Amino acid sequence: MMTDLLRPFFDGSYAPHGYCLLWQPELIWTHVITDTLIAGAYFSIPLVLIVMIRRRADIAFGWVFWLFAMFITACGVTHVMGIWTLWNGNYGVEALVKVVTAVVSVATAITLWPLLPKVIALPSPKMLRVANAELAATIAERDAALVRMHEEMTQRELAETALLQARKLEALGQLSGGISHDFNNVLQAVGGNLELIGRGSHDPERMARWTRNAMKAVQHGKSLAGQMLAFSRVQALAVTTVTIAPMVAGMADLIRGSIGPANRLEIDPIDPALAVTTDMAQIELAILNLAINARDAMPRGGTLRVAAHARTGKVHADLPKGDYVEISVADDGVGMLPEVLDRALEPFFTTKAVGEGAGLGLSMVFGVARQSGGTVALRSQPGTGTVVSLFLPRVAAVAANIAGDDPEYGTGEAVAATLAGRSILLIDDDDDVRATVLEILSEAEARVISANSGDAGLQHLRHMRPDLMIVDFAMPGINGAEVATLARATCVGLPVLIVTGHARSAELDAVAGQGVGVLRKPFTADALIRTASGLVSGRPKVDARPA
């Protein structure tokens, strides 16, 4: 029964819409043309929306555009049906199309109203321009702040380096008495053995023994001077992996010099695998400061003990659980009262008399430990001494070079090297050193022309080209590195040997390279001949006579 009622709506039983317009051509074609144009526009708009959404996936609320596309497409279909019903009475199909259009339209409207506040909140192009301008201004302010911060960091690094250097020099001043004692011992050993040799003994075995004793004392003095130069030189702060055992062993002479001959130094065996990450110069200075404090706490003499052990777990209340290295410096001096112990790590706190201490030693040690991720612990009792422990995070040790014979000083054994027939220009402002080196080179059968300044040596190069130039680094006027640079510009490829008693400097690093060697004072005759021979080896001899 229901199908009988609905059939007329779909079988064309009703009069077409054109009948209502009395089939007037102007009305019929007006409807056809306008509905065609409207339908075409409706069908093209969804295509534009779909292409835009697919190419701009970042557009907010993109899914709403799909609803718009469906709604507009449905509207276009209704206009197509309007043309169809001009000649066909299928009003049921037209009704179904309008139902679909109504559903899509209502769904789109229901969806749009809740989105309205969000759409309104979207920034407009003008708002975006203003926001971009504000962002650019913020970025400019940030860049300026970064520049200022970089400048402040640079100034801070310079200040830290200067402070570290000042602390080093203060520490060196504290240990100068002990160092002078060691050097006097060196001079005594050298002078005494040379005096014995000068008496002209006819026993070759005794002469050889006195020579070995003097050479051993000189090597000890060189080692001590090298440690002081390395310790005192200005260097940038640098965090590296520091292996504890060789560091402490290398400081042994400095520590002995700082505590003086009245005190005894004991260094417990240290596991070679113990290593930390810190600034080596600062940790060395921290240990030296602790040694000086211990010396002052033992006015009648005593024992200073340095040890290092691996610690695991909760080693200190201020540190998390983990693996640590404990570096301890212990003395058996007067100790500290509880009220002094409580304030010992405070900057500028000291119990010493005015002029005897600035109160920065322990606070500096504490600062180094904290910067390295560790801390400091103090244990002390009046009359029983003090133990200061640095707890630093443990890391894997790195391979280290094992020191053997000094390659620059030599072992004292004869070497198969010769300078026979070689011409050498020797430049040194010290008359005694120049005379000694000249004798060594002459004994090696070299032809030597000497000069007492860099300028005089360069004057010789205008009239000769030697096989080798040997020049002292520290001289008045122009130094050895500058002389080497000027000489090699005049005589391209000229081998140069720079001898120096200074710590390694940037000037030496800049000039050292192919054909330029560096030899540290003091050196043996063998070391000088071996090094000089190595620089001229394989080169043809030249005629160094004046042109």
Kinemage of the C-alpha trace (Angstrom):
@kinemage 1
@onewidth
@group {chain A} dominant
@subgroup {mainchain}
@vectorlist {calphas} color= white
{ca met a 1} P 0.000 0.000 0.000
{ca met a 2} L 2.852 2.406 0.899
{ca thr a 3} L 4.592 1.705 -2.404
{ca asp a 4} L 1.390 2.592 -4.246
{ca leu a 5} L 1.302 5.934 -2.460
{ca leu a 6} L 4.964 6.760 -3.184
{ca arg a 7} L 5.045 5.488 -6.784
{ca pro a 8} L 3.678 8.712 -8.321
{ca phe a 9} L 6.555 10.677 -6.820
{ca phe a 10} L 9.089 8.628 -8.791
{ca asp a 11} L 7.339 7.431 -11.984
{ca gly a 12} L 6.676 10.859 -13.450
{ca ser a 13} L 2.925 10.763 -12.913
{ca tyr a 14} L 2.902 14.367 -11.747
{ca ala a 15} L 3.064 17.301 -14.137
{ca pro a 16} L 6.587 18.605 -14.679
{ca his a 17} L 7.575 21.986 -13.277
{ca gly a 18} L 7.578 23.509 -16.738
{ca tyr a 19} L 3.809 23.082 -16.814
{ca cys a 20} L 3.580 25.507 -13.878
{ca leu a 21} L 5.580 28.004 -15.937
{ca leu a 22} L 3.118 27.585 -18.792
{ca trp a 23} L 6.050 26.392 -20.895
{ca gln a 24} L 7.038 29.963 -21.550
{ca pro a 25} L 10.484 29.752 -23.167
{ca glu a 26} L 11.935 32.806 -21.470
{ca leu a 27} L 11.047 31.433 -18.018
{ca ile a 28} L 12.124 27.867 -18.842
{ca trp a 29} L 15.546 28.884 -20.151
{ca thr a 30} L 16.105 31.414 -17.393
{ca his a 31} L 15.699 28.561 -14.880
{ca val a 32} L 17.901 26.241 -16.915
{ca ile a 33} L 20.726 28.741 -17.370
{ca thr a 34} L 20.747 30.011 -13.769
{ca asp a 35} L 20.485 26.531 -12.241
{ca thr a 36} L 23.282 25.317 -14.544
{ca leu a 37} L 25.555 28.182 -13.531
{ca ile a 38} L 24.763 27.747 -9.837
{ca ala a 39} L 25.298 23.961 -9.998
{ca gly a 40} L 28.608 24.422 -11.853
{ca ala a 41} L 29.814 26.893 -9.234
{ca tyr a 42} L 28.690 24.589 -6.417
{ca phe a 43} L 30.533 21.646 -7.940
{ca ser a 44} L 33.780 23.613 -8.498
{ca ile a 45} L 33.963 25.045 -4.978
{ca pro a 46} L 34.381 21.603 -3.282
{ca leu a 47} L 37.189 20.772 -5.721
{ca val a 48} L 39.021 23.940 -4.661
{ca leu a 49} L 38.481 23.104 -0.976
{ca ile a 50} L 39.733 19.523 -1.387
{ca val a 51} L 42.868 20.591 -3.269
{ca met a 52} L 43.602 23.252 -0.636
{ca ile a 53} L 43.192 20.794 2.256
{ca arg a 54} L 45.367 18.152 0.633
{ca arg a 55} L 48.179 20.652 -0.095
{ca arg a 56} L 47.939 22.458 3.230
{ca ala a 57} L 47.654 19.719 5.830
{ca asp a 58} L 48.644 22.248 8.496
{ca ile a 59} L 45.419 24.257 8.174
{ca ala a 60} L 43.497 24.296 11.449
{ca phe a 61} L 40.087 22.558 11.464
{ca gly a 62} L 40.737 21.027 8.053
{ca trp a 63} L 38.056 18.401 8.574
{ca val a 64} L 35.387 21.161 8.619
{ca phe a 65} L 36.219 21.927 5.008
{ca trp a 66} L 35.167 18.380 4.090
{ca leu a 67} L 31.720 19.122 5.600
{ca phe a 68} L 31.582 22.314 3.537
{ca ala a 69} L 32.455 20.336 0.428
{ca met a 70} L 29.655 17.819 1.076
{ca phe a 71} L 27.134 20.572 1.849
{ca ile a 72} L 27.969 22.591 -1.265
{ca thr a 73} L 27.961 19.486 -3.460
{ca ala a 74} L 24.493 18.583 -2.149
{ca cys a 75} L 23.294 22.124 -2.919
{ca gly a 76} L 24.625 21.788 -6.475
{ca val a 77} L 22.696 18.539 -6.942
{ca thr a 78} L 19.424 20.276 -5.916
{ca his a 79} L 19.896 22.788 -8.734
{ca val a 80} L 20.513 19.954 -11.198
{ca met a 81} L 17.251 18.394 -10.036
{ca gly a 82} L 15.570 21.774 -10.561
{ca ile a 83} L 16.475 21.536 -14.257
{ca trp a 84} L 15.379 17.893 -14.435
{ca thr a 85} L 11.943 18.563 -12.940
{ca leu a 86} L 11.193 21.234 -15.542
{ca trp a 87} L 10.416 18.395 -17.940
{ca asn a 88} L 10.017 15.421 -15.578
{ca gly a 89} L 7.679 15.059 -12.634
{ca asn a 90} L 10.018 12.928 -10.476
{ca tyr a 91} L 9.508 15.023 -7.384
{ca gly a 92} L 10.320 12.097 -5.039
{ca val a 93} L 13.942 12.059 -6.262
{ca glu a 94} L 14.113 15.830 -5.810
{ca ala a 95} L 12.749 15.428 -2.282
{ca leu a 96} L 15.398 12.815 -1.411
{ca val a 97} L 18.133 15.137 -2.681
{ca lys a 98} L 16.775 17.950 -0.510
{ca val a 99} L 16.627 15.609 2.504
{ca val a 100} L 20.300 14.742 2.066
{ca thr a 101} L 21.096 18.439 1.597
{ca ala a 102} L 19.157 19.310 4.754
{ca val a 103} L 20.984 16.684 6.828
{ca val a 104} L 24.408 17.841 5.626
{ca ser a 105} L 23.458 21.503 6.118
{ca val a 106} L 22.242 20.957 9.677
{ca ala a 107} L 25.343 18.890 10.546
{ca thr a 108} L 27.577 21.615 9.166
{ca ala a 109} L 25.744 24.311 11.112
{ca ile a 110} L 25.838 22.295 14.346
{ca thr a 111} L 29.562 21.795 13.873
{ca leu a 112} L 30.314 25.433 13.046
{ca trp a 113} L 28.747 27.126 16.055
{ca pro a 114} L 30.992 25.507 18.698
{ca leu a 115} L 34.018 26.228 16.492
{ca leu a 116} L 33.175 29.914 16.177
{ca pro a 117} L 35.104 31.058 19.323
{ca lys a 118} L 38.137 29.030 18.272
{ca val a 119} L 38.084 30.418 14.746
{ca ile a 120} L 37.732 33.966 16.066
{ca ala a 121} L 40.718 33.327 18.357
{ca leu a 122} L 42.932 32.476 15.392
{ca pro a 123} L 45.429 35.321 14.798
{ca ser a 124} L 44.854 37.568 11.846
{ca pro a 125} L 47.679 38.493 9.429
{ca lys a 126} L 48.027 41.823 11.235
{ca met a 127} L 48.222 40.065 14.578
{ca leu a 128} L 50.844 37.674 13.139
{ca arg a 129} L 52.920 40.608 11.905
{ca val a 130} L 52.786 42.195 15.353
{ca ala a 131} L 53.681 38.869 16.993
{ca asn a 132} L 56.561 38.370 14.556
{ca ala a 133} L 57.858 41.852 15.337
{ca glu a 134} L 57.681 41.124 19.064
{ca leu a 135} L 59.411 37.779 18.506
{ca ala a 136} L 62.166 39.454 16.483
{ca ala a 137} L 62.655 41.993 19.266
{ca thr a 138} L 62.800 39.172 21.835
{ca ile a 139} L 65.350 37.297 19.722
{ca ala a 140} L 67.439 40.456 19.403
{ca glu a 141} L 67.318 40.927 23.172
{ca arg a 142} L 68.263 37.268 23.653
{ca asp a 143} L 71.188 37.579 21.225
{ca ala a 144} L 72.384 40.678 23.029
{ca ala a 145} L 72.038 38.856 26.349
{ca leu a 146} L 74.031 35.914 24.936
{ca val a 147} L 76.783 38.295 23.810
{ca arg a 148} L 76.871 39.869 27.269
{ca met a 149} L 76.875 36.430 28.898
{ca his a 150} L 79.734 35.303 26.622
{ca glu a 151} L 81.710 38.406 27.544
{ca glu a 152} L 81.014 37.831 31.231
{ca met a 153} L 82.051 34.159 30.907
{ca thr a 154} L 85.262 35.219 29.179
{ca gln a 155} L 85.980 37.720 31.938
{ca arg a 156} L 85.181 35.084 34.548
{ca glu a 157} L 87.521 32.568 32.919
{ca leu a 158} L 90.273 35.185 32.829
{ca ala a 159} L 89.633 36.005 36.475
{ca glu a 160} L 89.662 32.312 37.435
{ca thr a 161} L 92.917 31.788 35.539
{ca ala a 162} L 94.467 34.839 37.217
{ca leu a 163} L 93.268 33.661 40.637
{ca leu a 164} L 94.667 30.185 40.039
{ca gln a 165} L 97.999 31.678 38.989
{ca ala a 166} L 98.067 33.909 42.061
{ca arg a 167} L 97.401 30.889 44.277
{ca lys a 168} L 100.176 28.976 42.523
{ca leu a 169} L 102.659 31.788 43.097
{ca glu a 170} L 101.549 32.076 46.725
{ca ala a 171} L 102.100 28.335 47.148
{ca leu a 172} L 105.519 28.571 45.479
{ca gly a 173} L 106.412 31.361 47.860
{ca gln a 174} L 105.393 29.171 50.780
{ca leu a 175} L 107.634 26.316 49.634
{ca ser a 176} L 110.584 28.470 48.508
{ca gly a 177} L 112.475 27.675 51.712
{ca gly a 178} L 112.270 23.939 51.120
{ca ile a 179} L 113.107 24.281 47.425
{ca ser a 180} L 116.169 26.419 48.182
{ca his a 181} L 117.267 23.720 50.643
{ca asp a 182} L 116.992 21.083 47.884
{ca phe a 183} L 118.879 23.239 45.386
{ca asn a 184} L 121.626 23.905 47.905
{ca asn a 185} L 121.959 20.139 48.294
{ca val a 186} L 122.213 19.820 44.491
{ca leu a 187} L 124.866 22.533 44.321
{ca gln a 188} L 126.746 20.921 47.207
{ca ala a 189} L 126.788 17.550 45.446
{ca val a 190} L 127.842 19.049 42.101
{ca gly a 191} L 130.445 21.395 43.585
{ca gly a 192} L 131.920 18.773 45.885
{ca asn a 193} L 132.339 16.187 43.140
{ca leu a 194} L 133.773 18.762 40.703
{ca glu a 195} L 136.263 19.817 43.366
{ca leu a 196} L 137.321 16.197 43.784
{ca ile a 197} L 137.679 15.847 40.013
{ca gly a 198} L 139.705 19.069 39.891
{ca arg a 199} L 142.285 17.681 42.273
{ca gly a 200} L 143.382 15.433 39.438
{ca ser a 201} L 143.148 11.968 40.937
{ca his a 202} L 144.974 9.287 38.971
{ca asp a 203} L 142.340 6.663 39.820
{ca pro a 204} L 139.995 6.385 36.763
{ca glu a 205} L 137.401 4.458 38.776
{ca arg a 206} L 137.146 7.196 41.410
{ca met a 207} L 137.012 9.916 38.711
{ca ala a 208} L 134.170 8.061 36.990
{ca arg a 209} L 132.283 7.702 40.294
{ca trp a 210} L 132.621 11.417 41.083
{ca thr a 211} L 131.420 12.251 37.566
{ca arg a 212} L 128.374 9.992 37.944
{ca asn a 213} L 127.549 11.551 41.330
{ca ala a 214} L 127.728 15.053 39.887
{ca met a 215} L 125.586 14.070 36.885
{ca lys a 216} L 123.007 12.455 39.172
{ca ala a 217} L 122.778 15.625 41.270
{ca val a 218} L 122.387 17.767 38.141
{ca gln a 219} L 119.574 15.531 36.898
{ca his a 220} L 117.820 15.808 40.263
{ca gly a 221} L 118.126 19.601 40.087
{ca lys a 222} L 116.748 19.629 36.544
{ca ser a 223} L 113.785 17.482 37.575
{ca leu a 224} L 113.021 19.800 40.490
{ca ala a 225} L 113.310 22.932 38.329
{ca gly a 226} L 111.116 21.364 35.643
{ca gln a 227} L 108.369 20.620 38.165
{ca met a 228} L 108.447 24.189 39.457
{ca leu a 229} L 108.304 25.623 35.924
{ca ala a 230} L 105.452 23.335 34.924
{ca phe a 231} L 103.567 24.142 38.127
{ca ser a 232} L 104.044 27.900 37.974
{ca arg a 233} L 103.380 28.555 34.290
{ca val a 234} L 100.176 30.293 33.242
{ca gln a 235} L 97.778 27.860 31.640
{ca ala a 236} L 94.087 27.787 30.800
{ca leu a 237} L 91.738 25.880 33.074
{ca ala a 238} L 91.000 22.518 31.472
{ca val a 239} L 88.940 19.597 32.756
{ca thr a 240} L 90.583 16.283 31.838
{ca thr a 241} L 90.793 12.725 33.090
{ca val a 242} L 93.483 12.721 35.797
{ca thr a 243} L 95.074 9.466 36.954
{ca ile a 244} L 95.855 9.877 40.630
{ca ala a 245} L 98.985 7.707 41.075
{ca pro a 246} L 101.293 9.434 38.535
{ca met a 247} L 99.982 12.866 39.521
{ca val a 248} L 100.853 12.363 43.198
{ca ala a 249} L 104.193 10.745 42.306
{ca gly a 250} L 105.072 13.716 40.102
{ca met a 251} L 104.301 16.111 42.966
{ca ala a 252} L 106.432 14.294 45.535
{ca asp a 253} L 109.416 16.651 45.318
{ca leu a 254} L 107.194 19.737 45.429
{ca ile a 255} L 105.388 18.412 48.494
{ca arg a 256} L 108.691 17.596 50.216
{ca gly a 257} L 109.922 21.079 49.413
{ca ser a 258} L 106.739 22.623 50.816
{ca ile a 259} L 106.826 20.799 54.170
{ca gly a 260} L 110.562 21.298 54.705
{ca pro a 261} L 113.290 18.956 55.942
{ca ala a 262} L 111.875 18.823 59.491
{ca asn a 263} L 108.835 16.851 58.303
{ca arg a 264} L 108.608 13.442 56.676
{ca leu a 265} L 106.449 12.651 53.637
{ca glu a 266} L 104.809 9.254 53.268
{ca ile a 267} L 102.856 8.380 50.120
{ca asp a 268} L 100.811 5.193 50.431
{ca pro a 269} L 100.714 2.858 47.404
{ca ile a 270} L 97.972 4.069 45.062
{ca asp a 271} L 95.955 1.873 42.707
{ca pro a 272} L 96.989 2.927 39.154
{ca ala a 273} L 93.365 2.481 38.023
{ca leu a 274} L 92.098 5.358 40.188
{ca ala a 275} L 91.168 8.389 38.064
{ca val a 276} L 88.878 11.420 38.299
{ca thr a 277} L 87.693 14.153 35.975
{ca thr a 278} L 88.973 17.548 37.112
{ca asp a 279} L 91.388 20.367 36.312
{ca met a 280} L 94.813 18.865 37.005
{ca ala a 281} L 96.437 22.197 37.871
{ca gln a 282} L 93.737 22.959 40.429
{ca ile a 283} L 93.844 19.538 42.064
{ca glu a 284} L 97.647 19.755 42.307
{ca leu a 285} L 97.331 23.195 43.876
{ca ala a 286} L 94.704 21.855 46.299
{ca ile a 287} L 97.018 19.053 47.454
{ca leu a 288} L 99.914 21.509 47.773
{ca asn a 289} L 97.764 23.869 49.862
{ca leu a 290} L 96.845 20.969 52.152
{ca ala a 291} L 100.536 20.100 52.490
{ca ile a 292} L 101.376 23.695 53.453
{ca asn a 293} L 98.533 23.739 56.006
{ca ala a 294} L 99.817 20.444 57.425
{ca arg a 295} L 103.349 21.829 57.675
{ca asp a 296} L 102.073 24.838 59.636
{ca ala a 297} L 100.145 22.460 61.928
{ca met a 298} L 103.385 20.573 62.752
{ca pro a 299} L 105.734 23.315 64.046
{ca arg a 300} L 107.958 20.735 65.754
{ca gly a 301} L 108.014 18.379 62.815
{ca gly a 302} L 105.956 15.329 62.022
{ca thr a 303} L 104.699 13.066 59.264
{ca leu a 304} L 102.518 14.025 56.320
{ca arg a 305} L 100.717 11.090 54.727
{ca val a 306} L 99.102 11.239 51.280
{ca ala a 307} L 96.819 8.400 50.212
{ca ala a 308} L 94.094 7.632 47.682
{ca his a 309} L 91.456 4.904 47.839
{ca ala a 310} L 88.362 3.816 45.930
{ca arg a 311} L 85.097 4.392 47.801
{ca thr a 312} L 81.629 3.148 46.850
{ca gly a 313} L 78.145 3.945 48.114
{ca lys a 314} L 77.052 6.831 50.329
{ca val a 315} L 80.498 8.240 51.080
{ca his a 316} L 79.312 11.665 52.237
{ca ala a 317} L 76.015 13.257 53.222
{ca asp a 318} L 76.345 15.862 50.445
{ca leu a 319} L 76.944 13.296 47.678
{ca pro a 320} L 74.660 10.723 46.019
{ca lys a 321} L 75.546 7.053 46.098
{ca gly a 322} L 78.191 6.118 43.549
{ca asp a 323} L 81.839 5.365 42.895
{ca tyr a 324} L 84.335 7.894 44.239
{ca val a 325} L 88.043 8.409 44.824
{ca glu a 326} L 89.079 9.644 48.263
{ca ile a 327} L 92.331 11.614 48.220
{ca ser a 328} L 93.411 12.151 51.823
{ca val a 329} L 96.146 14.351 53.280
{ca ala a 330} L 96.812 13.580 56.945
{ca asp a 331} L 99.161 15.114 59.501
{ca asp a 332} L 99.962 14.402 63.150
{ca gly a 333} L 100.036 18.041 64.138
{ca val a 334} L 98.184 20.139 66.698
{ca gly a 335} L 94.709 19.430 65.296
{ca met a 336} L 91.684 21.733 65.432
{ca leu a 337} L 89.199 22.646 68.122
{ca pro a 338} L 85.518 21.875 67.307
{ca glu a 339} L 84.655 25.554 66.822
{ca val a 340} L 87.599 25.951 64.410
{ca leu a 341} L 86.698 22.740 62.554
{ca asp a 342} L 83.151 24.032 61.986
{ca arg a 343} L 84.440 27.149 60.202
{ca ala a 344} L 87.555 25.744 58.535
{ca leu a 345} L 86.053 25.725 55.023
{ca glu a 346} L 84.832 29.334 55.188
{ca pro a 347} L 86.683 31.775 52.871
{ca phe a 348} L 89.109 34.117 54.660
{ca phe a 349} L 88.744 32.266 57.959
{ca thr a 350} L 92.179 31.631 59.481
{ca thr a 351} L 93.686 31.102 62.899
{ca lys a 352} L 97.096 32.313 61.742
{ca ala a 353} L 98.585 35.661 62.659
{ca val a 354} L 98.176 38.658 60.347
{ca gly a 355} L 100.393 38.247 57.272
{ca glu a 356} L 100.877 34.502 57.742
{ca gly a 357} L 97.844 33.333 55.773
{ca ala a 358} L 94.857 34.624 53.807
{ca gly a 359} L 92.430 31.892 54.877
{ca leu a 360} L 91.850 30.730 51.296
{ca gly a 361} L 93.626 27.349 51.409
{ca leu a 362} L 90.842 25.049 52.615
{ca ser a 363} L 88.076 27.082 50.971
{ca met a 364} L 89.959 26.804 47.668
{ca val a 365} L 90.243 23.021 48.143
{ca phe a 366} L 86.510 22.834 48.865
{ca gly a 367} L 85.735 24.912 45.750
{ca val a 368} L 87.842 22.643 43.523
{ca ala a 369} L 86.103 19.552 44.912
{ca arg a 370} L 82.623 21.017 44.393
{ca gln a 371} L 83.424 22.117 40.828
{ca ser a 372} L 84.513 18.549 40.091
{ca gly a 373} L 81.279 17.059 41.429
{ca gly a 374} L 82.673 16.090 44.838
{ca thr a 375} L 83.181 17.517 48.284
{ca val a 376} L 85.614 17.759 51.232
{ca ala a 377} L 85.471 16.082 54.613
{ca leu a 378} L 87.511 17.106 57.683
{ca arg a 379} L 88.422 14.949 60.666
{ca ser a 380} L 90.477 16.456 63.471
{ca gln a 381} L 91.094 16.217 67.171
{ca pro a 382} L 93.224 18.626 69.219
{ca gly a 383} L 96.651 17.099 69.724
{ca thr a 384} L 96.143 14.158 67.339
{ca gly a 385} L 96.303 15.794 63.914
{ca thr a 386} L 93.987 16.421 60.986
{ca val a 387} L 92.800 14.410 57.984
{ca val a 388} L 91.427 16.278 54.968
{ca ser a 389} L 89.670 14.065 52.393
{ca leu a 390} L 88.677 15.070 48.876
{ca phe a 391} L 85.874 12.918 47.478
{ca leu a 392} L 85.742 13.079 43.664
{ca pro a 393} L 83.620 10.991 41.245
{ca arg a 394} L 85.631 8.086 39.881
{ca val a 395} L 86.075 7.555 36.133
{ca ala a 396} L 87.978 5.080 33.982
{ca ala a 397} L 91.724 5.715 33.888
{ca val a 398} L 93.431 6.573 30.610
{ca ala a 399} L 96.715 5.143 29.427
{ca ala a 400} L 99.714 7.189 30.565
{ca asn a 401} L 103.275 7.341 29.326
{ca ile a 402} L 105.761 5.813 31.729
{ca ala a 403} L 108.763 8.045 32.232
{ca gly a 404} L 112.128 6.435 31.675
{ca asp a 405} L 115.452 8.053 30.958
{ca asp a 406} L 115.225 11.732 30.185
{ca pro a 407} L 115.429 11.918 26.370
{ca glu a 408} L 116.733 15.476 26.514
{ca tyr a 409} L 119.221 14.916 29.300
{ca gly a 410} L 120.373 11.458 28.283
{ca thr a 411} L 121.526 8.462 30.266
{ca gly a 412} L 125.195 9.396 30.390
{ca glu a 413} L 126.125 6.622 27.971
{ca ala a 414} L 128.151 7.368 24.865
{ca val a 415} L 126.211 7.641 21.616
{ca ala a 416} L 127.177 6.886 18.043
{ca ala a 417} L 126.738 10.413 16.724
{ca thr a 418} L 129.231 12.707 15.037
{ca leu a 419} L 129.493 16.324 13.971
{ca ala a 420} L 132.864 15.939 12.251
{ca gly a 421} L 133.290 18.499 9.492
{ca arg a 422} L 129.967 20.201 10.219
{ca ser a 423} L 129.814 23.992 10.477
{ca ile a 424} L 127.690 25.317 13.340
{ca leu a 425} L 126.589 28.852 14.219
{ca leu a 426} L 126.238 29.079 18.036
{ca ile a 427} L 124.227 31.981 19.536
{ca asp a 428} L 123.973 32.432 23.330
{ca asp a 429} L 124.184 35.580 25.455
{ca asp a 430} L 125.605 33.732 28.492
{ca asp a 431} L 129.392 33.660 28.181
{ca asp a 432} L 129.860 30.590 30.395
{ca val a 433} L 127.169 28.528 28.658
{ca arg a 434} L 128.417 29.612 25.220
{ca ala a 435} L 131.990 28.656 26.082
{ca thr a 436} L 130.916 25.235 27.424
{ca val a 437} L 128.764 24.425 24.393
{ca leu a 438} L 131.565 25.588 22.066
{ca glu a 439} L 133.997 23.209 23.789
{ca ile a 440} L 131.523 20.298 23.481
{ca leu a 441} L 130.967 20.961 19.786
{ca ser a 442} L 134.677 21.423 19.113
{ca glu a 443} L 135.403 18.123 20.855
{ca ala a 444} L 132.897 16.582 18.438
{ca glu a 445} L 135.103 17.946 15.581
{ca ala a 446} L 132.586 20.588 14.454
{ca arg a 447} L 133.647 23.991 13.099
{ca val a 448} L 131.937 26.551 15.354
{ca ile a 449} L 131.311 30.262 14.883
{ca ser a 450} L 129.789 31.874 17.986
{ca ala a 451} L 127.789 35.049 18.635
{ca asn a 452} L 126.583 36.615 21.889
{ca ser a 453} L 123.237 37.962 20.626
{ca gly a 454} L 120.549 37.265 18.086
{ca asp a 455} L 121.416 40.315 16.021
{ca ala a 456} L 125.089 39.329 15.865
{ca gly a 457} L 124.167 35.810 14.832
{ca leu a 458} L 121.909 37.067 12.035
{ca gln a 459} L 124.778 39.268 10.824
{ca his a 460} L 126.894 36.118 10.398
{ca leu a 461} L 124.164 34.560 8.249
{ca arg a 462} L 124.604 37.355 5.698
{ca his a 463} L 128.054 35.988 4.854
{ca met a 464} L 127.743 32.260 5.540
{ca arg a 465} L 125.385 29.317 5.495
{ca pro a 466} L 126.160 26.813 8.277
{ca asp a 467} L 125.027 23.210 8.508
{ca leu a 468} L 123.217 23.985 11.785
{ca met a 469} L 122.318 26.928 14.001
{ca ile a 470} L 122.139 26.446 17.800
{ca val a 471} L 120.438 29.351 19.577
{ca asp a 472} L 119.415 30.052 23.170
{ca phe a 473} L 115.719 30.863 23.658
{ca ala a 474} L 115.883 33.548 26.381
{ca met a 475} L 118.106 36.419 25.228
{ca pro a 476} L 117.920 40.209 25.397
{ca gly a 477} L 116.427 41.852 22.319
{ca ile a 478} L 115.045 39.138 20.089
{ca asn a 479} L 114.581 35.668 21.565
{ca gly a 480} L 115.659 32.360 20.085
{ca ala a 481} L 112.302 31.600 18.477
{ca glu a 482} L 112.349 34.932 16.632
{ca val a 483} L 115.983 34.377 15.587
{ca ala a 484} L 115.045 30.931 14.238
{ca thr a 485} L 112.159 32.364 12.210
{ca leu a 486} L 114.301 35.132 10.689
{ca ala a 487} L 117.221 32.755 10.039
{ca arg a 488} L 115.052 30.204 8.219
{ca ala a 489} L 113.587 33.011 6.124
{ca thr a 490} L 117.129 33.979 5.061
{ca cys a 491} L 118.475 30.421 4.715
{ca val a 492} L 115.526 28.280 3.680
{ca gly a 493} L 115.654 24.822 5.240
{ca leu a 494} L 118.403 25.703 7.747
{ca pro a 495} L 118.275 23.217 10.669
{ca val a 496} L 117.888 25.000 14.014
{ca leu a 497} L 118.312 23.704 17.558
{ca ile a 498} L 116.770 25.910 20.278
{ca val a 499} L 118.128 25.361 23.791
{ca thr a 500} L 116.103 26.651 26.722
{ca gly a 501} L 115.710 26.469 30.460
{ca his a 502} L 112.168 27.886 30.359
{ca ala a 503} L 108.826 26.104 30.442
{ca arg a 504} L 107.284 25.317 27.072
{ca ser a 505} L 105.763 28.487 25.629
{ca ala a 506} L 103.482 29.342 22.737
{ca glu a 507} L 106.446 30.886 20.872
{ca leu a 508} L 108.373 27.617 21.015
{ca asp a 509} L 105.312 25.647 19.918
{ca ala a 510} L 104.830 27.987 16.947
{ca val a 511} L 108.368 27.644 15.585
{ca ala a 512} L 109.005 23.967 16.411
{ca gly a 513} L 108.527 21.594 13.515
{ca gln a 514} L 110.370 20.121 10.565
{ca gly a 515} L 114.055 20.966 10.891
{ca val a 516} L 113.676 22.738 14.260
{ca gly a 517} L 114.485 20.953 17.521
{ca val a 518} L 114.222 21.954 21.189
{ca leu a 519} L 116.661 20.846 23.902
{ca arg a 520} L 116.029 21.549 27.601
{ca lys a 521} L 118.741 22.833 29.905
{ca pro a 522} L 120.698 21.392 31.574
{ca phe a 523} L 121.755 18.777 29.032
{ca thr a 524} L 124.732 16.470 28.682
{ca ala a 525} L 127.340 16.647 25.946
{ca asp a 526} L 125.974 13.359 24.578
{ca ala a 527} L 122.422 14.747 24.447
{ca leu a 528} L 123.615 17.875 22.623
{ca ile a 529} L 125.710 15.941 20.092
{ca arg a 530} L 122.974 13.353 19.527
{ca thr a 531} L 120.273 15.980 18.972
{ca ala a 532} L 122.449 18.172 16.727
{ca ser a 533} L 123.583 15.150 14.722
{ca gly a 534} L 119.988 14.089 14.217
{ca leu a 535} L 119.074 17.494 12.756
{ca val a 536} L 121.908 17.481 10.192
{ca ser a 537} L 121.864 13.741 9.472
{ca gly a 538} L 121.407 13.026 5.778
{ca arg a 539} L 122.138 16.612 4.726
{ca pro a 540} L 125.187 17.362 2.573
{ca lys a 541} L 127.913 19.376 4.226
{ca val a 542} L 128.066 22.995 3.167
{ca asp a 543} L 130.963 25.398 2.799
{ca ala a 544} L 130.344 27.871 5.626
{ca arg a 545} L 133.332 30.087 4.835
{ca pro a 546} L 132.586 33.780 4.193
{ca ala a 547} L 131.669 34.499 0.592
